[in-house]
C-alpha cells in the first residue's frame, strides 16, 4: 500500500512537471515591436521561432493550395501574424504599437 502511494505521488509530480514545461514553451519570449521588427522576409520558420518563440496558433486551412502557413502570436489584445510561403517569411502584420 505504501509503495502504491509513493508511485502515485511520483506519477502526479511527473505529470505536473510535464504540464508546466509544455505551458511554458514560450516563457521568456515576450512579443515586442523590436523583436517583430527583427523578422525579415525570406527567414525560415526556425529563425522566426528563435526570435518570437512558438506561435500561439498555426493557420494553414485557407492556404493549402498555395502552400502557405500563418503563424499567429497573441499577447493580450495584440496580435502578430507571420505568413510563410514555401516555409519562408512572405509577409508580417502586427497590431503592436511602439
N, C-alpha and C positions, 0 to 999 in steps of 0.2 A: 504494500500500500504506500509506503514511504517513497519507494522508487518510482511508482506511478506518479505521485505528486511532484517529485523532482523533475521528471521528464515533461510533464505538462507545463510546469513553470519555465523550463528551458525552451520548450516549443513556443510558448507565449512570448517570451523575451525575444526569440529569434524573429518571430512574425512582426513584432514591434519595430525591431531594427530594420527589417526589410521595408516596412511601410514608411518609416521615416526617411530612409535612403531614397526610395522612389519619389516621395513627395517633395524632397529637397533637391531634385535633379537640377533645378535652375537656381538653387541657393547661391547667393553671391553675384548673380548676374542680374543687375538692375538695368532695365531698359532706359537709356538716356538718349537725348538728341545727339550727343557726342559719339556714342558708340554706334548709333544708327547711321550717322554720317560716315563712319569707317567702312560700312558695307558699300561695295562698289560693283558696278555692272561687270559681269564676267566671273565673279567669285563663285566658288563651289559651295555646296551645302555645308560641307565640313568647315570651310573658312567662316561662313556666316555663323554656324553654331559655336565656333570658338570665340566669336565676338559677342553674340547675343544669347548664347545658351540654346537649349532645346526650345522649339516653339510650343506655345500653348496649344495650338491645334494645327493640323495639316489638311489642306483642302485641295483635292485634285478631281473632284467629281465633275466640274464643268470644263476641265481641261484635258480629259483623257485622250481625245483625238489629236490635240495639239502637243501632247507630251509636256504639259506644264504642271507645275506644282506650286501651291501658295503656302508659305509658312506664315502663320498668324501668331503674333505675340500680343497678349493683352496684359495690361498692368493698370489696375484701377479703371479709369474711364478712357485711358489712352490705348490706341491700337496701332501696331506696326504690321504691315503686310509686305512680304518679300515674295515676288513671283519669279520662279525659276523656269527656264526653258532649256531642255536637254541638260538639266542639273547645273545650270549656270544662271546667276542673277540676271534677270532681264529688266525688272522694274522694282521699285520700292515705294511705299506710301506710308505716311506716318501722320498721326494726329498729335504728336508730341510738340509742345511749344518750347521755347528757349528755356 
